């Protein structure tokens, strides 16, 4: 299927919220990891979200070029073509963008999509993330308000972050302190600043102990009940019942999370969960295995010529893609999106 239109993406998110499941949002940085993600979603019978970070966008433009907009537009063009051959809906998203990179990443991409939409076309990406976790909340929401208007004009959904995800990802580092836990007051401030959809749709990454990076299960101290408290605070502010879920929530930093923590987060309104660390390893591990098992074929040992069929990048690349695709399908199972494509 073609990349999801804005209407299809909105329906994807609505169905996830109504059906109490979430979509894995898979970070990619190359055509091979994109193809692996597409295969994983198709194998699981799940729609999904594929995203690139600032570092991923730079890498896609060429490691010596490092132009985030060039890399993003090239990625989107390639994704739009190859996604047509898969039987699921895929939305494209840009991940964590801090304040100092807005002018070189999200703002020009929103402008490009706006011009495309004015000409009768579709936006390049279906959603963009503004990561204001490193600035005071008032400034975070002020910038979010400005970007939300631009996103609405481009027919794009904005993702924001309220609170701090600990650890480090692509140079964005969050401190391991009490800011890891969003408060009901944060939720109310967000509703007051951005509304509940009337100014444009947005996704909210509230933090409940999330940490980027590699952690063993049980080492990340999540408190999913914080999400429920935030939903209830927002619902009260809007005059809705306690069972309402005003926010479309995003789960960042999920590596090492327990199955019951993930399940609770989805029950409380998470519709998107970022997956990066686990899929990076799932992609690289088969390559390491291939190289170690076929070292005398991939290397020209003792003056020999090696084995072209073993050092051909397609040989080990297929193994890598298969490993990552399996992990993507597993994420769909964990988030209950497997088999939900319509």
JOUR-V748125 format. One record per pair of residues at least 4 apart in sequence whose C-alpha atoms are under 7 Angstrom apart, sorted by sequence separation. I is the first residue (numbers start at 0). J is the second residue. If there is no record, write none. Layout:
{{I	J} {I	J}}
This chain:
{{3	7} {4	8} {5	9} {6	10} {7	11} {8	12} {9	13} {10	14} {11	15} {12	16} {13	17} {14	18} {15	19} {16	20} {28	32} {29	33} {30	34} {31	35} {32	36} {33	37} {34	38} {35	39} {36	40} {37	41} {38	42} {39	43} {40	44} {41	45} {51	55} {52	56} {53	57} {54	58} {55	59} {56	60} {57	61} {58	62} {60	64} {61	65} {66	70} {67	71} {68	72} {69	73} {70	74} {71	75} {72	76} {73	77} {74	78} {75	79} {76	80} {77	81} {78	82} {79	83} {96	100} {97	101} {100	104} {101	105} {102	106} {103	107} {104	108} {105	109} {106	110} {107	111} {108	112} {109	113} {110	114} {111	115} {112	116} {113	117} {114	118} {115	119} {116	120} {134	138} {135	139} {136	140} {137	141} {138	142} {139	143} {140	144} {141	145} {142	146} {143	147} {144	148} {145	149} {146	150} {147	151} {148	152} {149	153} {150	154} {151	155} {167	171} {168	172} {175	179} {181	185} {182	186} {183	187} {184	188} {185	189} {186	190} {187	191} {188	192} {189	193} {190	194} {194	198} {196	200} {214	218} {224	228} {225	229} {226	230} {227	231} {228	232} {229	233} {230	234} {231	235} {232	236} {233	237} {234	238} {235	239} {239	243} {256	260} {257	261} {258	262} {259	263} {260	264} {261	265} {262	266} {263	267} {264	268} {265	269} {274	278} {275	279} {276	280} {277	281} {278	282} {279	283} {280	284} {283	287} {284	288} {285	289} {286	290} {287	291} {288	292} {289	293} {290	294} {293	297} {294	298} {295	299} {299	303} {306	310} {307	311} {312	316} {313	317} {314	318} {315	319} {316	320} {317	321} {318	322} {319	323} {320	324} {321	325} {322	326} {323	327} {324	328} {325	329} {326	330} {327	331} {328	332} {329	333} {330	334} {331	335} {332	336} {3	8} {15	20} {27	32} {40	45} {51	56} {57	62} {60	65} {96	101} {101	106} {102	107} {115	120} {116	121} {134	139} {150	155} {167	172} {190	195} {193	198} {214	219} {234	239} {235	240} {256	261} {264	269} {265	270} {295	300} {299	304} {309	314} {331	336} {332	337} {15	21} {27	33} {40	46} {60	66} {115	121} {116	122} {150	156} {166	172} {167	173} {234	240} {299	305} {308	314} {331	337} {40	47} {58	65} {60	67} {115	122} {150	157} {165	172} {166	173} {234	241} {290	297} {298	305} {57	65} {131	139} {165	173} {166	174} {297	305} {57	66} {60	69} {113	122} {164	173} {165	174} {234	243} {296	305} {297	306} {57	67} {60	70} {112	122} {147	157} {163	173} {165	175} {231	241} {234	244} {295	305} {296	306} {25	36} {56	67} {59	70} {112	123} {234	245} {208	220} {209	221} {233	245} {297	309} {57	70} {208	221} {296	309} {297	310} {53	67} {56	70} {165	179} {207	221} {208	222} {230	244} {296	310} {56	71} {59	74} {163	178} {164	179} {207	222} {230	245} {143	159} {162	178} {163	179} {207	223} {230	246} {162	179} {162	180} {207	225} {162	181} {250	269} {161	181} {248	268} {249	269} {247	268} {248	269} {249	270} {250	271} {251	272} {252	273} {253	274} {105	127} {246	268} {247	269} {248	270} {249	271} {250	272} {251	273} {254	276} {24	47} {25	48} {26	49} {27	50} {28	51} {247	270} {248	271} {249	272} {250	273} {254	277} {23	47} {24	48} {25	49} {26	50} {27	51} {181	205} {244	268} {22	47} {23	48} {24	49} {25	50} {26	51} {181	206} {22	48} {24	50} {180	206} {181	207} {289	315} {28	55} {179	206} {180	207} {27	55} {132	160} {179	207} {180	208} {126	155} {127	156} {128	157} {129	158} {130	159} {131	160} {132	161} {179	208} {286	315} {28	58} {29	59} {125	155} {126	156} {127	157} {128	158} {129	159} {130	160} {132	162} {179	209} {28	59} {122	153} {125	156} {126	157} {127	158} {128	159} {132	163} {92	124} {96	128} {97	129} {122	154} {126	158} {286	318} {91	124} {92	125} {93	126} {94	127} {95	128} {96	129} {97	130} {98	131} {285	318} {286	319} {91	125} {92	126} {93	127} {94	128} {95	129} {96	130} {97	131} {285	319} {68	103} {90	125} {91	126} {92	127} {93	128} {95	130} {67	103} {68	104} {219	255} {283	319} {67	104} {116	153} {218	255} {219	256} {223	260} {282	319} {285	322} {217	255} {282	320} {113	152} {216	255} {217	256} {49	89} {68	108} {109	149} {113	153} {214	254} {215	255} {216	256} {217	257} {223	263} {227	267} {282	322} {46	87} {47	88} {48	89} {49	90} {50	91} {51	92} {52	93} {109	150} {112	153} {211	252} {213	254} {214	255} {216	257} {223	264} {226	267} {281	322} {282	323} {45	87} {46	88} {47	89} {48	90} {49	91} {50	92} {51	93} {52	94} {164	206} {209	251} {210	252} {212	254} {281	323} {44	87} {46	89} {47	90} {48	91} {49	92} {50	93} {51	94} {52	95} {53	96} {157	200} {158	201} {159	202} {160	203} {161	204} {162	205} {163	206} {168	211} {186	229} {190	233} {203	246} {205	248} {209	252} {41	85} {48	92} {50	94} {109	153} {156	200} {157	201} {158	202} {159	203} {160	204} {161	205} {162	206} {165	209} {166	210} {167	211} {203	247} {204	248} {209	253} {41	86} {156	201} {157	202} {158	203} {159	204} {160	205} {161	206} {164	209} {165	210} {166	211} {167	212} {183	228} {187	232} {202	247} {203	248} {204	249} {278	323} {281	326} {41	87} {164	210} {165	211} {166	212} {183	229} {186	232} {187	233} {202	248} {203	249} {204	250} {164	211} {182	229} {186	233} {202	249} {75	123} {144	192} {151	199} {278	326} {140	189} {144	193} {183	232} {187	236} {148	198} {195	245} {148	199} {140	192} {147	199} {213	276} {212	276} {2	79} {1	79} {2	82} {1	82} {0	82} {1	83} {8	90} {0	83} {0	84} {0	85} {3	88} {0	86} {2	88} {3	89} {0	87} {2	89} {3	90} {0	88} {2	90} {164	252} {54	169} {5	125} {5	154} {5	155} {21	265} {20	265} {19	265} {19	266} {24	271} {21	269} {22	270} {23	271} {24	272} {25	273} {26	274} {21	270} {22	271} {23	272} {24	273} {25	274} {26	275} {20	270} {21	271} {22	272} {23	273} {24	274} {25	275} {21	272} {23	274} {16	268} {87	340} {16	270} {15	270} {12	270} {35	320} {39	324} {43	328} {35	321} {38	324} {39	325} {42	328} {45	331} {40	327} {32	320} {35	323} {36	324} {39	327} {40	328} {43	331} {31	320} {35	324} {39	328} {36	327} {45	336} {45	337} {44	337} {45	338} {43	337} {44	338} {45	339} {46	340} {43	338} {44	339} {45	340} {44	340} {23	330} {23	331} {22	331} {22	334} {21	334} {20	334} {21	335} {22	336} {20	335} {21	336} {20	336}}
